[in-house]
Amino acid sequence: MPDPAPHAPAFDAIVVAGGRGSRLGGVVKADLDLGSGRLLAGVLDAARAARTRVVVGDVAVPDGVLLTREDPPGGGPASGVVAGLRALARPSPWTLLLAVDLPDAPAAVAELLAAAIPAVADGLCLLDEGGRLQWLLGLYRTDALARAADAVGTGHDVSMRRLLSPLRLEGVRPRRADVGDVDTWEDVSTWRRRLGSRPAAQLAVPSEEARMPRTEDRSSWRPFIERASAAAGVHPASVDEDLILGLTADIAHRSVRPMAPVGAFILGVAAGGHPDADVAALADRLRASLPKES
């Protein structure tokens, strides 16, 4: 795993870990395991040289990492950036912005830090293959970023393009790092194969973050389940959300994503038609009908 540039500027890191993961069937991206621990763990490890690391989202973080949330929630990545900046008590001269879904974050961050040494722009962003700036894979002068954040209030429903429009940004074409992210189950499979083919010495092996349990914020789940159950005339205790989410994730991964809710509907119809049936066994029968993993 690449080490930070020896003369890298002092910086803080903000990891934007919000989002609903809708294209992954609601799976929390931070908790995805591509073969070497939680995805969030690798991103935090990439920013290990930061004076302060802040994660914005409803996720578990290790000791020493600040956790905050945009207010109001669900306002998009720009609002996450604003919340992260406001969580920094003593900001460093530079701020590293990272999305949570960057499997090659260690290599990418190393290239950014190396490029920042002679930089005169307000910020540096790695470029994707199409030459587009990756705003959440960027290193910014904190004073310029803070002024831009102040101009958008909470940042709720503000695009990253609008947030960063006042800044003079410079694109950095990566030499070895891959700026690809993880949006779909196809991406998950691709990255697992790629990372599995790398020599062990090239893989990020996080320490305390990798040992953290997979957790999700479930504070809003049961109230919804109880309301929906009352509306549908079923007992909420009969709703096993872990079983249902696990089944829909498997369908999205091994079949086609739009069939995930359809599969959950089929499971519900089957359970309703056979009240004495073992729902977990029904779910396993549905899984058995899916294409085999390649």
N, C-alpha and C positions, 0 to 999 in steps of 0.2 A: 504494500500500500504506500502511495507516495507520501512523503513528509512535507509539511509546509515549507515554503521558501524561507531560507535562513534569515533574510532581512525583510520579511513581510511586515507591512504596516500593522499597527495596533488596531484591532477590530473587535466588534461584537457580532454575534450571529443570531438571526431571527429565522426560525423554521416555521413556515406556514403549513399547519397540519390539519386545517379544516376541510371542508368539502364533504359531500355525502357519499362519494364513491358509487354513484348511481350506475355507472357502466360496469361495476364489479358486483352488482347485486346488493349494494349497501355495505360491503365489507370495508372496515376501517383500514385505509391504506397504510397508516403508521404501523399496524400490526402484521402486515404481510411478511412472510418469511420466504426469501428467495434462495435460501440455502445457507446463510451465514448469520441468522438472527433477524430480529425485527428490522424492517426497512427504516424506521425512524432511528434505530440504533446506528446504522451505517451513516446516515446523514449527520447525526450528532457527532459521530467520531470524525467525520470529515472536517467539522468545525471545532475540533478539540483545542486548537490554539487560540480560540477566541477568549477575550477577557470575560465576557458574559454570554451565555447561550440562553435564548428564550424560545420556547415552543408555544405557538398559538393554536389552540384547539382543545378538544375534549379527549385527551389521551394521557396515558401514564408516562411519566418522565423520571429519570434517575435523580438521585440526590445531586445537588449542585446546579441543576438546570431549572431555570424559572419557567413557570407555566402560567399562561394568561389566556384570555378569550376576548374576541372582539365583542363590542357592545353597540347595538344588539347583535346577537349571534346570526350567522348565516349571511353575512354581508359581502362575501367574496374575498379574494386574496388581498385586495388593496386595504380593506378594513382590517385584515389580519396584520398587515405591515404596520398600519397606524397603531394598533394595539400593542404590537411588539416594541415599537419605538417608545411608546409611553411607559412601558415596563422597565426601561433602562434608567436606573437611577443616576449613573455617571457614564454617559455615552462615550465611546471611544471615537477616534477620528474617522474610522471607516466602519461601515455596517455591511455585513454579508447577508444577503437574502437568499434563502433556499426553500424550494418546495420539498415536501416530505417524500415525494415519489421519485427520487433520483438514485437509481442503483449504483451509478458510477460517480457518486458525489465526491469521494475522496480524491480521485484523479482530477475531476473537474475543478474542485476548490484549489488544489495545488497549482493548477495552471492560472487560475484567476489571481491568486496571491502573488505569483511570480510576475504577472503582467502589471500589477498595481504599482510596482516599485518606481517605474518611470512615468506613470500616468499623470496627465494634466487635466483629463476630463472630470466631470462630476461623478461618473460611474463607468464601470466596465461590465459587460455582459458577454457570456459565451454565446456563440452563434450556432444554430442548428445547421443541418445539411443544406437547407434552403437559404441560408444567410440571414435568418431572422433572429433578432435579439431575444435571448431567453431571460426575461426580467427576473424570474425567481431562480436564477443561477447567476447572480450578479453581485458585485462589490461596489458600494456607493460611499461617497463622502457624506458623512453623517449630517453635517450642517445643511447641505443642499437637500438631502432626502427629508430632513426634518421640516424644512421650509415648505417643501412640496406637500408633506403630510398635513401641516397646519392649514394649508389652503383648501383641503377637502373635508375638513371636519372629522367625523368618525370614519370616513371612507366607505360607508355603507353603500353598496350597489355602484361604487365608482370603479371603473376599469383600471387595470394596471397601466394601460396606455395613457389614460388621463392623469393618473397620479404622477407618472414619471415624465410627463410632457415638458415640464420646465427645465429638466436636467439635460446637460450635454453628455450624451452617452457614447461610448466607444465599444465597438464589437471586437471580440477576441475569438479568432478561429482556433478551436482546440486542435492540438497536435496529436494527442493520443486518447484523451478523454471522450467518452460517449455521453452526449447530453440527453439521450432518450429517457423518457419517463415511463410510468406504469399507469395506464388508463383502463386496460381491458385484461381479460383472462388470457388472451393471446399474448399480450405483453408479458404477463407473469410467466407463462410457459417459455417464452423466448429468453427471458432473462435468467430463468432457472437453468436452462440448457447452457447459456453462455457462461454464467458464473460457475456452473459445474465443470466446465471444460478448462477453467483457469487454474494454473498452479496455485497451491495453497498459499504460497508467499505473496501472491497478488491480491488475495481476498481480504477484505476488511473483517477482522475478528473482534467485534466490540467486546468490552469487558463488562462493566456493570449493567449497561443497557441490554445486552443480549440475555442476561439472566432474568430480566423483568418478566412478569406474567403478562399474557395477552389480556388486555382489559378494554372494555368499551363503556362509554357513558350511557347507562340505561335508565336514567332518571325519568325520561319521558315515555318509556316503552309501556309500562304497565297501565298508566292512565289511558293511553290510546287503546290498548288491548281490552281494557274493561269497557270503555265506551263502545268500541266496535263490537264486542261480544254482546253487550246489551242490545245494540241495534239489530244484530243478527239472530238473537235468541239462543245463544250458546253460553255455556258456563266458562268464564275466563280461566278457571283452573285447568280446563282441558286444552288450553293453548300453550304448546311448548315452542316458544320462539326460537330456542337454540336449534331444535330439530328442524324447524321450517327453514331457518336461515342457512343451516348447513346443507339441506337438500337443494335449495335454490342456488347456492353458490356452486354446488357440484354440477347442476344442470347448466348453469351459465358457462362453466369451465369446459365441460365435456360435450356439450351440445351447442345450442345457439342462445345468446343472451335473452332475446325476447321470450323464450320458452320457460324462463325461470319462474315468473309469476303464474304462467299456465300450469306448470308442474305443481306449484303450491295449491292451485285451485283443484287439480285432479286429486291430490292427496286429501284435500278437505272433503270433496265429494265422496271419495272412497271411505273416509272415516265416518262421514255422516250416514252412508248406506250400510255400514257394518259397525254399529255402536260398540260391539264387544271385541272388535279387532284390536290388535296391538298396532298402534299408530307408527311406532318405530319400525316394526316389521314391514308395514305398508311402504314406508319411506325407503327401506332397503330394497324392496321389490321394484320400486320406481328407479332407484339407482342402478339396479341390475339391467334395466332396459336401456341404459345410456350407452353410447359408444365407449369402447375401451380407451383409456388414456394412452396417448402415443408416447 
